[in-house]
Amino acid sequence: MLDPASRERGSTALQRLHSSVAGVIRGKDHEIDLALACMVAGGHLLIEDKPGTGKTTMAKAIAASIGGSVRRVQFTPDLLPSDITGVTVFNPATTEFTYREGPAFANLLIADEINRASPKTQAALLEVMEERQITADGVTRPVPDPFMVVATQNPLDFQGTYPLPEVQLDRFSMKLELGYAPADAELEVMARIRNEQPSAQQVMTTEQFRELVVLASRVNVAPALHRYVLEIVTATRAHRDLRLGVSTRGAITLLAVIRAMALGRNRAFATPEDVKDVAVQVLAHRVAVTPEAEIEGITNEEVVGSILASTPVPRARETVDG
């Protein structure tokens, strides 16, 4: 359980992060909160939307705000796995083979337009995202701590996209859609064109970010809220419109993200409202609709939303008591 001083420190730090990113991404306060909760939960973030909606801009703003080492990879059809993980090269001067680290050896890796690369290259991210290490030539090398991937992708109906396999989608803690900015925010962005573009400022060190992750992990989730999450997840596995339900990993991730959301809201405990605010973004990309439901135009998000609406919510007192 968090003591009041630690709770206040964590909440203030998240507010600083939010302000830094919001100075660049206008009119998307809730989406920024979701993205930061994903990061503080120790997860990886997938941002999907149409070109020009600020996907890469948000990823860069988050990276700049957190600090640490940042690398960006533009995924293209000819990108090789070694372009991400690194490669062993021969050094004529020493007559020895040496390992040249790839961009995955960074605190934050921006994988831009990840679904434009081949499935083989996409799969190169799997080990490092899950195990936070890279194995090459029989040698396992850990990546820096913290390590996070912020990937962007275009919707599948855009030319030149390769759908991410379900096993890789499950590695992302959250899938976020930005959408177009509200009219007033878009006018503000358009007005900036003639002026200097704002940039996010570093507001914490990687050590401070690691502390923030620890603080979030200490937020209390009552047994009643555990049962609530389990009921939601179990319902996805039996739903008539789904051929694939949420895995245990998805349930664990949802608990981690609601802890981070609660910390950002200056609470030492999570509530059902935290679950409702993040469940679609954390769970929808982990399920798959049946062919019949797809023909009818039913989406993953709609199914998860209907499950949320029909699942009984615990009483407030039950979710505060540990």
Summary of the structure (lengths in Angstrom):
residues: 322
radius of gyration: 20.3
end to end distance: 9.1
largest distance: 70.0
contacts: 1056
relative contact order: 0.16
helix: 49%
strand: 16%
